[in-house]
Amino acid sequence: MKLSSTVPLLFAATLVLFGQEAMPRMSSVDPSSGKAGDVIAVTGENLDKANVDKVYLTDDKNDFVCEVTGQTATEIKLKIPAKAAGRLALMILTTGKEPKLITQPVKVTIE
């Protein structure tokens, strides 16, 4: 294989690697329970505004949009919505050209 034919392949591989968006992931919530109006802190990775557009609490039938009161790459602070109740999972709406709703493996109990 000639060097001239490997350069375009390396360039294409670089675009694929650096073109991928960082996938947000939540790993824990503190406190693990609360009531409407309380603020909870969720930790994880790639949680900044460049990757996460909105955060919801969901029971797979009803989705409750959360007010974000603070957001960094490793933590999001959320205000529990008024109508949320029960054991709910956190769900993220990603940013980018093709936003995705991703249910996270983190749950919170709303009193």
Secondary structure, DSSP 4 states (H G I P E B T S, - for coil): --HHHHHHHHHHHHHHHHHSPPPPEEEEEESSEE-TT-EEEEEEES-STTTEEEEEEE-SS-EEEPEEEEE-SSEEEEEPPTT--EEEEEEEEE-SSS--EEEEEEEEEE-
